[in-house]
Structure formats: structure tokens, C-alpha cells
Amino acid sequence: MRELSVEQRKYLKGLAHTLKPVVMIGTQGLSQAVINEAGRALAAHELIKVRVLGDDRAAREAWYAELCTALDAAPVQHIGKLLVLYKAAEKQKIKLP
């Protein structure tokens, strides 16, 4: 899991504000298919939102950590049922401060 500075995280939160969720974790939980889809979305966009349909906050936090670890992505924000992840591409589109 990558680490971001406070300034970088704040910048990415601002960019993520207008994004729509591109991956959904359903009632079945975090599956390999969801991890694969999130990986494809991160490769294409660098910054993504993931919507979680469950009401269990502890499960959401565990899935967030597991997703970031599996994809070597940085956690940006967990607000309600939305998770925001960032992973720089080889040819970076987003220039971090």
C-alpha cells in the first residue's frame, strides 16, 4: 500500500469530488473479480471511486485496506459507502503536488 502526504491526499480528494463510482462491491463482499475490475479502472484512470453496498462499516474498512494492498494503491478517502483509491500509472495523467 502506498502512502500519500496530507497535501497530496487533499489534492486528490478535490479531483475525486466530481467522479462517479466505477466499481461496486456488492453484498457478496470483495471478490477477485471486483479486485481485477478495480485494477483495470486504476490503470485507465489513476483515481477511482468504489461504491460499497453493505452497511457494515468494519467490513468496508477491511475491504478498503485489502483492496489497496492487493492493487498497491494509495487510500485517499473513505466517506460513507464510497472509497477513493489512487495509483500512479507509468505515464502519469495526474501530477501530484
C-alpha positions in Angstrom: 0.0 0.0 0.0 1.4 3.4 -1.0 1.5 6.4 1.2 0.4 10.0 0.3 1.3 13.2 2.0 -1.5 15.3 3.5 -1.2 17.8 0.7 -1.4 15.1 -2.0 -4.4 13.5 -0.3 -6.2 16.8 -0.2 -5.5 17.5 -3.8 -6.8 14.0 -4.9 -9.9 14.4 -2.8 -10.7 17.6 -4.7 -10.2 15.8 -8.0 -12.3 12.8 -6.9 -15.2 15.1 -5.8 -16.8 15.0 -9.3 -16.0 11.4 -10.1 -18.7 8.7 -10.4 -18.1 5.3 -8.8 -16.7 2.9 -11.5 -16.6 -0.3 -9.3 -19.1 -1.6 -6.9 -18.6 -4.1 -4.0 -22.0 -5.9 -3.7 -23.5 -7.9 -0.9 -21.2 -10.8 -1.6 -18.2 -8.8 -0.5 -14.8 -8.2 -2.0 -14.2 -10.9 -4.7 -11.3 -11.5 -7.0 -13.5 -10.2 -9.9 -14.0 -6.9 -8.1 -10.3 -6.6 -7.4 -9.5 -7.3 -11.1 -12.0 -4.7 -12.2 -10.7 -2.1 -9.8 -7.2 -2.8 -11.1 -8.3 -2.2 -14.7 -10.1 1.0 -13.7 -7.0 2.3 -11.8 -4.8 1.5 -14.8 -7.1 3.5 -17.0 -7.9 6.4 -14.7 -5.3 6.5 -11.8 -8.0 7.8 -9.4 -11.3 5.9 -8.9 -14.3 5.7 -6.6 -15.6 2.4 -5.4 -19.2 2.1 -4.0 -19.8 -0.4 -1.3 -23.4 -1.7 -0.9 -23.1 -3.1 2.6 -24.0 -1.3 5.9 -21.1 -2.8 8.0 -18.5 -0.1 8.5 -15.9 -2.5 9.8 -16.3 -4.7 6.7 -15.9 -1.6 4.5 -12.7 -0.6 6.2 -11.3 -4.1 5.9 -12.2 -4.3 2.2 -10.7 -0.8 1.6 -7.4 -2.0 3.2 -7.5 -5.3 1.3 -8.2 -3.5 -2.0 -5.3 -1.0 -1.5 -2.9 -3.8 -0.6 -3.9 -6.1 -3.5 -3.6 -3.3 -6.0 -0.6 -1.5 -4.4 -2.8 1.6 -4.4 -2.9 4.5 -2.0 -6.1 5.1 0.1 -7.3 8.6 -0.5 -10.7 8.8 1.3 -13.3 6.6 2.9 -16.5 8.6 3.3 -19.7 6.8 3.9 -20.1 4.0 1.4 -17.6 5.5 -1.1 -13.9 4.5 -1.2 -11.4 6.6 -3.2 -8.1 5.0 -4.4 -5.1 6.3 -6.3 -2.4 4.5 -8.2 0.0 6.4 -10.5 0.3 5.0 -14.0 3.6 4.6 -15.8 2.6 7.7 -17.9 1.1 9.8 -15.1 -2.0 11.8 -16.0 -2.4 13.3 -12.6 0.5 15.4 -11.4 0.7 15.4 -7.6 1.8 18.5 -5.7 
